[in-house]
Amino acid sequence: MKKTLIILIILLVTFGCSQKVKLNKKIDKDLEKREYVSAIDNMEKLISVENNNEINIEKIDLLISEGRDYYKNSITIYENDSDLKKYDRILNSYENLNKINSFLLNLDISYRKKINYDVEDYDSEIEKIRYDAAKKYYDIANKKYQTAESKLEYRRASKLYDKVNNFIFGYEDSIFLQKLSKEKATMNVAILPIKDYRYYSQNMYLGDMIHYKALEWLLFDREIKEFTNIMTDLKLLSDDDYKKIENGDISILSDLKEKDMDLVVYSRLNAVFYEPSVLFTKVTPIKKSVFVNEKVWNRNKEKYDIIQVEKNVYATKYEYSKKSSVKIVMSVKLINPLQNRIMDVDTLSHEVEDVVSWESYTGDERAYDTFSHDERYNRTKDDMLFECANKISEKYKNKISFFLK
């Protein structure tokens, strides 16, 4: 029992020492990179490990002095900046100065006596910069809102009001105006199902697979989700309607004007190509010189001697490869029903190839150094189609996203 206790104590001491070394290295690295908040976090961990014993006072002193100088200089630099982002940077610097002060306040009294730094409170400065930033953003947002003539401009105004509320929530009537500008910025979009009755994979039409995957990606995009209303309750279009759109006749979408539809996305699968496995073979003869032991009759000794003789050995190397591929081609039209015009026409395509190779040998085994391999097989058609559909769905999503941001 006593022996076990001694081992546990040794392990704890060893672990504690390794922790101290790691934390000291992290603090040094943080100071070198001027990441003073991270240095504070690691210093607090080190103090906890040390139990307030043998802490390097000089390092604490360096952290506080350098940190304060760095953030104060940053504030001075950004105060004269005309960029609106200066408010975030100044606020961040003041908050970091307060973190240094919190660190000072939480230090053991014995350490604070050894450090010649007073606690500085920046709460009033933080309150002021928040007010200045909110007022500045609010004024700019109001101008953007009042002069906005498009949904994109209302979106910019909405984002500015959002910044106002980040600095001071509920400043003036920013919440109401943000809601109003967001409503006016919201785009109504109809993404028509991809007509596809021919191409089927993994219990699903490829057109549906591409359509739903693109929708899933779009709805996971924060900005698109916030400012876009993707319509799903539209009447289903007939095959004749699809043919008319394909031929450039978009008059059938005129009733969507009443629904304030900003964008209609039409697409179709033009073709799906599948190239089954084709075997290619390369035959290479191999010739190699080797030394072999042979018996030779020695007349003088009247017996056989074993001597090494150089000899050619032969083999044949067979290199096999099989390649299969799938390719999906689809066309996309983006239509503005309000203006009764086709905004963009594009063709998207993606190809997936799968190549496998192996080799085998015949002949004298001494002529080759490796082993023969069994035949390898290409991925299944469904597997490659699934990958290809995912890839082209991403291209389809990117095409739509370009018009929604």
N, C-alpha and C positions, 0 to 999 in steps of 0.2 A: 504493500500500500504506500509506504514511504517512498519507494523507488518510483512508483507511478506518479506520485505528486511532484517529485523532483523533475521528471521528464516533462510534465505539463507546464511547470514553471519555466523550464528552458525553452519550450516551444512558444509560450506566450511572449517571453522576452525577445526571442528571435523574430517573431511576427511583428512585435512592436517596433523593433529596430528597422526592419525592412519597410514598414509603413512610414516611418520618419524619413528614411532616405528617399523614398518615392515622392513624398509630399514636398520635401525640400527641393527636389529636382523640378517638380511642377511649379513651385513658387518662383524659382530662378528663371524658368522658361517663360512664365507669365510676365515677370518684370522685364525680361529681355524683349518680349513682344508688346509691351505696354498694355497688357490686358490686366488692369489693376483690380477690377471687380472679381475676376477669376482668381487672382492672387489672394484676395481677401478670403474668398471661400476656402481655398486650400490652407491658408494660414489658420483659419478657425478650426479646420479639421486637425491641423498639426497641434494646435493648443489643446484640443480635446484628447489627442493621443498622448501628449506629453503631460497631461494633467497639470498644466500651468507650471511645469518645471523646465528649466534650462532652455527657454525659448530665446532665440536670437533677437535681442532688442534692436540691434543695428538693422536687421532685415525689416522689422516692423517699422522702424523709423524711416527707412528708405521707401518702403511701400507707401506710407502716408505722405511723405514729402513729394515724391515723384508723382504719385497719383493726383494729389491736389494741384500741383503745378500743371500737369498735363491737361486736366479737365478745365481748369481756369483759362489756360491758353486757348483751348478749343472754343470756349465761350467767346473770348475776345475776337477770335478769327471769324466765327460764324455771325457775330452781331453785325458785321459790316457786309454780310453776304446778301445779295438781292434774291437769291433762290428761296422759294417757299419752304424747301426742305430744311432750311436753317432752324426752324422752330423745333422740329423733331430732334435735331442734333444738339441744340442748346438745352432742351428739356432733358435729354438723355444724359448730358454732362452734369447738369444740376442734380439729377437723381443719383448719379454715380458718386458725386461729392457727398450726398447724404448717406450713401452706403458706407463710405469711409468713416463718416461721423458715427454711424451706428456701430461700426466695428470698434471705434475708440470707446464708445460708451459701454460696450459689452466686455471690454478688456478687464482683466483682474486689476484691482486697485494698485497692486504692487508694481504692475507694468506701467500703468498710467502715470505713476509718480516718476518713472524713469524716462518718460517720453515728454518732450517739451512742446506739446501741441494742445491747443484748446479745441474744444468741441465747437464746430461751426454749424449753424442751422440754416438751411437754404429753403425752408418751406415757403417763405414769403416770395423768394425769387421764382420758385416753381409755380406758385399761384399766379404771379405776374406774367410769366412767359406763356402759361396756359391761356390767360385772358387775352394777351396780345395776339397769340396765334389764332384763337377762336374768332376774334374780331376781324383779323385780316382775311382769313379763309371765308368768313361769313360775307364780307363785303364783295369779295371776288365771286363767290357762289351766286349772290344776288344778281350781279351784273350778267353772269353767264345765263342764269335762269330767265332774266327779263329779255335777253336778246336771242334766246334759243329759237331756232327755226326747224330743227330736226330732232329726231329721237336720240341721235348720237350726241348732240349738244346738250340735251336734257340729261343724258347719262353722265356727262362730264360735270354738270351742275350737281347732280345727285351725289357723286363721289366727293365733291368739295364740301357739301353739307355733312357728309359722313365724317370728313376730317374735322369739321367744326365740333361735332359731337364727341369725337375722340379726345379733343382737348378739354371741352366743357360740355358735358351732356346736357342738352336742353337749352343751349345758349339762344337767347331771343326766341324766335319761332323756327329754329333750324330743324326741329323734328318734323313739324308740319310741312315745311318746304321740301325737306328731303323726301318725305312720302309722296308729295305732289309731283316732284320732278321725276321720281322713280316711276310713278304711274305713267307719266308722259313719255318716259324713256323706254318703256317696255315694248319690245317687238313681238308681234304675233307671227308665228312661223308655222307653216304646214309642211311636214316632210312626208311626202306621199310614199306609200309602200312600193317596193321595187317589184314590178311585174315579172314573175318568173314561174313558169309552169314546167320547165324542162330540166333544170339542174337541181339535183337532189343529193344530199349528203348527210349522213348521220341523223336520219329521221327528220330532216328539215330542208326546206328549199333554201338554196344558197342566197337567193334574194332576201328572204326573211332574216337569215343569219347576219348578212351584211347590214341590213336596215336596223335591226334591234341592237347590234353591237355598236353601231355609230350613235344611236340614240342614248345608249348607256353611257358612252364616253361624254357626249354633249351635256348630259344631265349631271355629270360629276364635275364639270367645269364650273367653278364658283361664279365667275362673272356672267357666263351664259345663263346659268340657272337663275341668277338674281335679276337679270334684265330681259329675259326671253320667256315668252309663253308659247310653248310648243303645243299646237292644237292636235287633238286626237279624235274629236267628235265630228269631223267633216264627213259629208256623205261620200260613199265609196264611188270612185269613178269607174265607168265601164271600160271595156277593152277598146271600144271606139274612141272614147275620150282620151285614152292613153295614146292611141295612134295619132289623134289630132295634135296633141302636144308634141309628140315626136316629130311631126311634120311642120312644127312652128306655129300651129293655130292654137293660141291661148285664150281665145274668146270664151271658152267654156268655164274659165276661172273668173269671169267678170262678177259673178254673184259673191265672190269672196271680198269684194270691195266693201260690202255692207258690214262685213265682220272685221273691217280695218286690218286686213291681212297684209303684212309688210313683205313677206317672202314665202314663196312656194318652191319647194325643192322636188324636182322630178328626176328620176333616174331609171335606168333599165340595164339589165345584163345583156351586153351585145354578144358575148361568146365566152365559152369555157373550153379550154383546150387541155387535153390529157395526152401525154406522150408516154406510152408504156415502156417498160424496161427493154433496153436493147443491149445485147451482150457484145462487148468488144474484147478481142483476144490478141495478145502480142506474144509471139514465140521467139525465145532467144536461146541459141545453143551455147553451152558452157564448156569450156576446155580449161583444165587446170592441171598443173604439174604437181605431183606428190612424190614423196620418197617412201618406198616400200622395202620391206625386208625380203631378201631372196637367198635361197640356198645355192651355194656355188661349190663344186667339188675341188678340193685342194689336193693335187696329186702328191705333193711333197709330204703332206700330213696324212694323206689317204683318209680324209674325212671331209664332211661338208662344213663350210664356213658360212656364217650369216652376215651378209653385207647389205648396205642400203643402195637401192637403185632408183633413179629418177624415172617416173613413168607418167604418161598422160592419162587422165581420167575424163570421162565425158558425161554430161547430163543435159537436160532440156528444162528451161524455165518458162512457165506459162503465166502470163500476167492477164488477169481478167478485170474488167470493169463493166458496171451496168449503170445506166443513167435513165431516170424517169423524171417527168416534169409536169406541172400543171400551170395554167395561166388563166387569169380572169380579166376580162375587159368589160368595162361598163361606161356608159355615157351619163353625164349629169347636166341638167339645166336648172338655173336659178332664175326665178321669175318674180317680177314685182307686179302683182295684180292691180295695185293702186294706180300705177302708171301704165299698165297694160303693155309691159315690155319685158323682153328676155335680157337679163342682166349679164349672164355668163353661160357659156357652153364649153364643156370640157370632156375629155376622155381620160379615164383612169384605168391603169392596168397594173397588175403585179404577177410575177412569176416565181414559183418555188421549184427548185431543182433538188434532186437527191441522187448522189453518186456514191456507189459502193465499189470497193476493189479488194481483191485478194490475189494470192499467187500460189502456185503449186509446182512441184518438181518431179521429174522422172529421170531415171538413169542412176549413175554411180553416186551414192550419197556423199562421197568424199569431194565431189565437185562443187558442193554448195554448203553454206554455213547455217542457213536458216531452215525453218520447217515449213511444210505445206500447210495451207489453211483451208478450212471448209468453205463452201460457197456461201456468199452473203446475199441478202435480199434487200430490195428497195422498200422504202416505206409504202404503206398502202395508199391507194388513190384517195380514200376518204380522209386519211391523216393529212396528206398534203393539201387537199382542198380546204380543210378546216384552217390550216395555217395561212393559206393564201387568202381566204375570206377575211380572216382577222386583220391581215396586213392591208388589204384594200379597204376594209372598214375604217381603218385609221386615216388613210388618205381621203376617204369620203368625208369623214368627220372634220379633217383639217380644211377641206374645201368649204364646207358649210361654216365652220368657225370664222374663217376669214371675213365673211359677210356679216357676222354677228358681233364683232368686236370693234 
